[in-house]
Amino acid sequence: MDVVDGDDRLKKELGVSRRSRAMDDRKVTERRDVSDDDRLEMFRQQLFNDALPDLPDIPGYHVCWLTTTNPRDPIHRRMQLGYEPVKPEEVPGMEYASVKTGEWAGFIGVNEMLAFKLPLSLYQRFMQEAHHDAPLREEEKLSAAADLMREQAQRAGTTIYEGDGMADMRDEAPVRGVFS
């Protein structure tokens, strides 16, 4: 058997099995797995690794970044809802981020993201609907369906046991959301 370049793991002969690389690798002397604390720290770092600059507050408006690439949430739809593009003169210091060419030239943008603003009164109403009123209506539907099933079970001479979640949902009075 011939040895190639002084390494006896490499052989020129066909059909002769080579030694396993695992046999030659050094032993691991320290733990290399990632702890939950390490993962938590990585997660924290991701939260603060911003790709987009923070938009300064504009009095009376909620400001946000909107994407131009989501066909299910197009910019023109947001504009119909009352969103307005932010102009560089509205936020001094953001001139560097103004789009130079294309449909959105003259507005603040980074890659496919555009800065938009929405009057706070409308923002409050949208958030109230999305995060309070709509979920409350869903809870009411669930409660009505559970009541119907309980009534049907009683008529049939059986019992339905509800979990704590249904009782909590019925007992706790919803509080109006506060959004900023």
Disulfide bonds with the S-S distance in Angstrom:
none
